[in-house]
């Protein structure tokens, strides 16, 4: 039985594939951890201005962390 192609099937575009490969790390690059890979990716990816503004606003509205139990127990008033 022959498989029929569907409209949802992805098609490879040579220009898009070439652009994708040119933006990635060189083939010989090995990352020692997932964190290193994510930092490398984040350094190459620019955030859209709207998203960057929303992120900055969200960070501003984040409450300070609660004092830990041992600080409350010892009576430390650093906050």
DOFI-286575 format. One line per 3 residues: number of its first residue (from 0); their letters; for each residue x, y, z of N, C-alpha, C. Coordinates in steps of 0.02 Angstrom, whole numbers, plus 50000, padded with zeros to 5 digits. Atoms other than C-alpha are relative to their C-alpha. Layout:
BEGIN
NUM = A = X Y Z X Y Z X Y Z; ...
//
This chain:
BEGIN
0 = XXX = 50042 49942 50000 50000 50000 50000 50045 50062 50000; 49960 49940 50007 50071 50168 49949 49972 50055 50045; 50020 49948 49954 50067 50310 50074 49984 50064 49962
3 = XXX = 50020 49938 50033 49972 50465 50016 50030 50059 50039; 49972 49941 49965 50053 50633 50054 49943 50044 50023; 50052 49957 49973 49951 50747 50164 50021 50073 49995
6 = XXX = 49986 49929 50004 49938 50936 50163 50041 50024 50060; 49964 49980 49939 50012 50942 50339 50072 49977 50000; 49931 50026 50003 50172 50855 50287 50049 50058 49990
9 = XXX = 49950 49947 50007 50325 50965 50308 50041 49990 49938; 49959 50001 50060 50423 51009 50153 50067 50033 50016; 49933 49972 49989 50610 51042 50156 50012 50054 49948
12 = XXX = 49982 49946 50044 50660 51209 50083 50076 50011 50005; 49926 49995 49996 50845 51219 50037 50024 50066 50029; 49977 49935 49975 50860 51406 50074 49991 50004 50076
15 = XXX = 50014 49998 49929 50780 51390 50245 50047 49954 50039; 49955 50048 49968 50884 51238 50289 50071 50027 50003; 49933 49971 50001 51045 51326 50237 50006 50057 50051
18 = XXX = 50000 49946 49952 50998 51478 50342 50002 49973 50072; 50001 50031 49933 50961 51368 50493 50068 49973 50019; 49934 50029 49985 51128 51279 50480 50053 50054 50008
21 = XXX = 49950 49947 49993 51223 51443 50462 49995 50035 50067; 50009 49966 49936 51150 51508 50626 50019 49955 50059; 49985 50046 49945 51193 51354 50729 50075 49999 50014
24 = XXX = 49930 50007 49982 51356 51314 50815 50036 49956 49949; 49962 50042 50046 51494 51238 50709 49992 49926 50017; 50011 50072 49991 51483 51050 50685 50045 49970 50054
27 = XXX = 49954 50027 49951 51634 51020 50797 49990 50025 50071; 50011 49972 49934 51564 51117 50945 49966 49949 50045; 50029 50046 49950 51530 51009 51097 49989 50040 50063
30 = XXX = 50016 49965 49939 51444 51079 51249 50007 49953 50059; 49989 50042 49942 51490 51014 51420 49938 49990 50042; 50062 50006 49962 51318 51043 51492 49942 50030 49960
33 = XXX = 50060 49971 50032 51141 51086 51441 49999 50075 50013; 49999 49928 49984 51162 51254 51529 50045 50038 49951; 49954 49968 50047 51310 51296 51417 49968 50006 49931
36 = XXX = 50035 49998 50064 51208 51252 51263 49946 50054 50000; 50053 49950 49996 51063 51361 51321 50029 50071 50001; 49969 49933 49999 51179 51508 51359 50025 50019 49930
39 = XXX = 49977 49988 50067 51256 51491 51186 49942 50020 49954; 50059 49985 50040 51084 51490 51106 49970 50068 50018; 50028 49936 49978 51023 51638 51210 50042 50058 49976
42 = XXX = 49956 49947 50023 51175 51741 51160 49989 50015 49926; 50010 49990 50072 51129 51718 50977 49928 50017 49982; 50070 49989 50015 50942 51743 50992 49978 50066 50030
45 = XXX = 50024 49936 49976 50870 51918 51004 49926 49995 50017; 50070 50000 49980 50707 51942 51098 49963 50056 49964; 50041 49946 50028 50567 52040 51015 49991 50055 50053
48 = XXX = 50004 49944 49952 50551 52214 51096 49940 49994 50048; 50059 50006 49958 50374 52179 51161 50012 49948 50055; 49987 50052 49951 50429 52019 51247 50052 50023 50051
51 = XXX = 49948 49974 49954 50582 52104 51321 49970 50049 50050; 50033 49952 49955 50472 52243 51393 49956 49963 50051; 50042 50038 49954 50349 52117 51468 50042 49963 50051
54 = XXX = 49956 50036 49954 50492 52018 51544 50029 50048 50053; 49974 49951 49953 50568 52175 51623 49947 50021 50050; 50055 49981 49955 50398 52224 51694 49986 49944 50050
57 = XXX = 50013 50057 49956 50372 52050 51764 50053 49994 50054; 49945 50004 49952 50543 52052 51848 49992 50055 50053; 50010 49945 49952 50504 52222 51927 49946 49984 50051
60 = XXX = 50057 50015 49957 50340 52157 51999 50009 49938 50043; 49988 50060 49960 50417 52002 52076 50016 50019 50071; 49986 49983 49930 50411 52011 52266 50068 49971 50022
63 = XXX = 49937 50028 49975 50573 51985 52362 49988 49932 50032; 50009 50067 49971 50602 51808 52424 49986 50004 50075; 50015 50002 49929 50534 51764 52594 50063 49980 50039
66 = XXX = 49943 50019 49958 50657 51748 52737 49997 49925 50013; 49998 50072 49988 50713 51570 52765 49983 49986 50073; 50021 50019 49932 50660 51475 52920 50055 50013 50051
69 = XXX = 49946 49991 49951 50831 51486 53000 50012 50074 50014; 49994 49929 49988 50837 51675 52978 49945 50024 50047; 50055 49983 49955 50667 51691 53060 50014 49973 50070
72 = XXX = 49987 50032 49936 50719 51572 53198 50056 50035 50039; 49945 49966 49968 50883 51662 53233 49988 50075 50009; 50018 49931 49992 50800 51832 53220 50042 50047 49957
75 = XXX = 49961 49957 50046 50907 51897 53076 49952 50048 49965; 50042 49950 50032 50835 52059 53008 50035 50031 49939; 49965 49975 50060 50928 52073 52842 49952 50028 49948
78 = X = 50047 49977 50052 50771 52106 52742 49962 50060 50021
//
